[in-house]
Amino acid sequence: MYFSRTQVGFTLHSLMNEFIWNVHTVLSAIVLLQISFVIYRACSTKVVNTLMHLGVVSFGVYLIHLLILNLAHKFIPYYGNSFLYHLYILAGFLLSLFVSWILVHIVLKYFKFSWMIFGAAP
């Protein structure tokens, strides 16, 4: 729809855009749930437990990943071509995910009132 609007000039009625967006949202949720069931059945217990732990700390990761990403982009400046840009983005993603995951895990494990910041751990 975006391509059609920007490149060809074809637009849909706003209600049709809303309908398609809502169908996309619901179908995405259904597909992601099916993928999670496949992962649960097909993967090893270690992979499943790792992903479940990521789910436990996900709210904390959501809260602090931008801080980690901002710090990473301050200390790792981007200079270069498009391939280096993709590596820059990948490095920022991996740093923000794993550093925030480790920080939230440590805070939940060693600080008594961490539930006030990141929610209750199971």
N, C-alpha and C positions, 0 to 999 in steps of 0.2 A: 504494500500500500504506500509506504514511504517512497519507494523507488518510482512507482507510477505517478505519484503526486509531484515529485521533484524533477523527474526526467521527461516524462511524457505529458504531464499536465492533467492527467486523469484524477478526479477526486470523487470520493463517495460521500453520501449523506452522513452527517455526524452520528446519527443513530446507528447506521450500519457500521461505522468505525467502532463505536462503543460495543456493539454486539460481537464483532469479530475479536475485539480485545478481550471481552469477557469469556468467550469460547476458548481463546488461546490460553487464558489464565487457568481455567478449569482443566483443560486437557493437559497443560504442563504439570499441574499438581498430580493428576492421575498417572501420568507417565513417570514422574519422579517417584511416586509411591511404588509403582511396579518395579522400577529399577532397584529401589531399596529392598524389596522382597527377594529379587534375584541375587543381589549382593549378599543378603543374609543367608540364603540357602547355598550359594555356590562358593563363597569365599571361606577362608580359614577363620578360626575363632579369633586369631590375633588381629586380622584385618577388621573383622566386625567389631571387636572390642576397641580398637583404635578409632574407628569411625564413631562409635558410641561415645567415647571419651571426648571426641571433637564436638559432638552434639551437646555434651554436658557443659563444656566450657564455651560454647558458641556465643552466648550473650556477652560474656567478658571479652572474647575475641572481637566481637562487633563493636564493643565500646572503645577498645584501645588500639585497634589495628590502624586507624588513621594517624594516631600519634606516631606509631612505629614507621608507617609509610612516609609521613612528613619528614621525620628524622633521616630516614634512608635516602630520600631524594635531596636533602640538604647536603649530605656527606658523599653521595655518589652522583655527581653531576653528569648530565648527558651531553656528549659531543659525538657527532658522527653521522653515519648513514642509517638507513631504515633497518638493516639487520641489527645494528647495535641498539637501536631504539627498542626493538622487540626483546632483546636480551635485558635491557634496562627495565622494561615493564615486567618481564618474568622474574627478575631478581627482586623487584619491589614487591611483587605478589608473594613470592616464597618467603622473603624476610618478614613481611607483615603478618603472614599466616603463622609461621612457625615461632617467631619470637613472641608474638602476642599469645599464642597457644601455651608456650612454656611459662610465660609470666603469669597468666591466669591460673595455670595448674599449680605453680608454686604458691601463689597467694591463697588459693582455695585449700591447699594442703597444710600450710604452716601458720596461717593467720586465723584467729578464732572468729572474728567478726567479718570475715570476707563475704559472707552471705548478704550483708547489707549493701555491698557494692555490686557483686556479680550474681546474686541469687543463690538459692539453696542448692547445694550439691546433693545428689542422691546418696 
